[in-house]
Each structure stands twice: as structure tokens, then as C-alpha cells.
């Protein structure tokens, strides 16, 4: 067993597909497969379960991955400690963000950042859920809660408000003067067993006497349904632009925080510092 084989194993464990590992290591997929097979043979253990969806770590694979994480962390620090001049910063940043934030505000942030830093490559991963920083699936993340991992550096990025929104031409909108009036209207929420962060479990707290008629795993799908005058939904204010209107803002209002999280092996790189500074400046006010 040697570190080269373990390096291939680590990249497979992070990305879960041959394509991801091959791209990251700049080799072909056959090389990845051969290296993983050699490592498994040398250990006499099956490290991955293979399926159409990709590669999932077995119990033995999980144990090995935990053992090599610290080595990977220290080597990543050395690798990321390359000298970079302020006028010519290069490299790649993979950043995982919440779906609504990524599809709206983060697009503007990346566009502005690219103008000043054209040689830094950005992988913007936006969706319902987050990549794991601890497993090095991403370098940075804008998350809904603070990580408890000792490998992750966390700082509050920006506060944002959520409210109940409807289309301004939603039928019988004028009849809603209190939360009790919502009983005769279509309310929309997330799907309980597909909620990827506890911070999104706010429907039952806000509406303990009501149940949602329509449930979505996607916040963008909820917004589209509100735009089609299908019903009302809790949305972040930065997604609720005209023609959406805030319904009962004094009675129904929440505040949450987006956290900027960075893997400590990546924290002191020049490209991380310039992106962190850019995001902190762009989101210095509550949304």
C-alpha cells in the first residue's frame, strides 16, 4: 500500500464517481479503477460498493477514509501553500450553496468576482442540499447552519428574512387579515422527509393548526407556484420580488443566517482570501 493509491481512494470517496475523480486527478477512468482495485487487493478488503449511481464507501472503506483524512488534510495544506502574487491569483474554488441563494444572489457575486479575478476557476454547486466540506467534496460552502467539525472554519455571512408571500393578483388576497384567515387558502411547504437542514422546518411552528396542500423539495419550484397564483408559501425576501407581495408581515416573519464555511486546509490560500473578502463586502447588509 502506498500514498499514491490512497490519494486515488480519497478522491473517489469525495466524488463518488469515476468521472469526478478522473477529472480532479487529470487521469483516465481506467487508471482510477486500476488503482482502487490494487488498493483493495493489497488490503484484502472491499472499499466501495459499485452501482449505477456511482461508488459508495463500504464499512471498511469508511474506516479507512477516517484514518487517512488527517494525512490528506496536512498534504492539502502543503499543496495549497504555493506562493501566489496578488496580481495573478490562479486555481480552482468549488463552492456549495443553497439552491435559492445560488440561483439568485450568488450569480451576481460570482459575475462580479470573475471580472476582478479572471484566472480563478469557480465551480458553483447549487441545489437542494450541500456538498460535504469535511469529505472535501467542496472547498467552501454558504450554509444554513454553523458546522461543528473541527476541520471547518465558519463565520456568519449575512442575515436574511423570510415571510409569507403571494402573487399580488392572488384571488381573495384582500380577505387575509390574520393567520386564522389562511385556513381557506392553499399553503405550500417543504416535503418533511426531504428537508436537508433543520433550519427549514418552520412550517409547523408558524402554522400549527394548518397542513400544507402542496409540498416541494425545491424552493424555486415553490416560488414558481406562487407566481402562478396557486397558493401562498414562506420564501426568503431576496427571492420574493415583484409581482410577489408580503402577506401579514407583522405576524409572519422569520430571520435566518447564511454561514460562510471553509475547509481549514483551503483557508489560507490567496484565492480563498480574495473570494471571502469579496463575499463579505457584497453581503454586508441584511437581505
KAQUI-V367869 format. One record per backbone hydrogen bond with DSSP energy under -1.0 kcal/mol. NH is the residue of the N-H (numbers start at 1). CO is the residue of the C=O. If there is no record, write none. Layout:
{{NH | CO} {NH | CO}}
//
This chain:
{{6 | 2} {7 | 3} {8 | 4} {9 | 5} {10 | 6} {11 | 7} {12 | 8} {13 | 9} {14 | 10} {15 | 11} {16 | 12} {21 | 17} {22 | 18} {23 | 19} {24 | 20} {25 | 21} {26 | 22} {27 | 22} {32 | 28} {33 | 29} {34 | 30} {35 | 31} {36 | 32} {37 | 33} {38 | 34} {39 | 35} {40 | 36} {41 | 37} {42 | 38} {43 | 39} {44 | 40} {45 | 40} {49 | 56} {51 | 54} {55 | 16} {56 | 49} {58 | 47} {62 | 58} {63 | 59} {64 | 60} {65 | 61} {66 | 62} {67 | 63} {68 | 64} {69 | 65} {72 | 68} {73 | 69} {74 | 70} {75 | 71} {76 | 72} {77 | 73} {78 | 74} {79 | 75} {80 | 76} {81 | 78} {88 | 85} {93 | 121} {95 | 123} {96 | 140} {97 | 125} {102 | 98} {103 | 99} {106 | 101} {108 | 104} {109 | 105} {110 | 106} {111 | 107} {112 | 108} {113 | 109} {114 | 110} {115 | 111} {117 | 113} {120 | 117} {121 | 91} {123 | 93} {125 | 95} {127 | 97} {129 | 127} {136 | 133} {137 | 132} {139 | 94} {140 | 94} {141 | 261} {142 | 96} {143 | 259} {152 | 149} {153 | 262} {155 | 260} {157 | 258} {158 | 258} {160 | 256} {162 | 254} {163 | 235} {165 | 233} {166 | 245} {168 | 243} {170 | 167} {173 | 170} {175 | 172} {176 | 173} {181 | 178} {182 | 179} {183 | 180} {185 | 182} {188 | 232} {189 | 214} {194 | 191} {195 | 192} {200 | 197} {201 | 198} {202 | 200} {206 | 202} {207 | 203} {210 | 207} {213 | 187} {214 | 187} {216 | 189} {222 | 218} {223 | 219} {224 | 220} {225 | 221} {226 | 222} {227 | 223} {228 | 224} {229 | 226} {230 | 225} {232 | 186} {233 | 165} {235 | 163} {237 | 161} {239 | 236} {241 | 239} {244 | 241} {245 | 166} {247 | 164} {252 | 248} {254 | 162} {256 | 160} {258 | 158} {259 | 143} {260 | 155} {261 | 141} {262 | 153} {263 | 139} {264 | 151} {266 | 263} {269 | 266} {273 | 269} {274 | 270} {275 | 271} {276 | 272} {277 | 273} {278 | 274} {279 | 275} {280 | 276} {281 | 277} {282 | 278} {283 | 279} {287 | 159}}
//
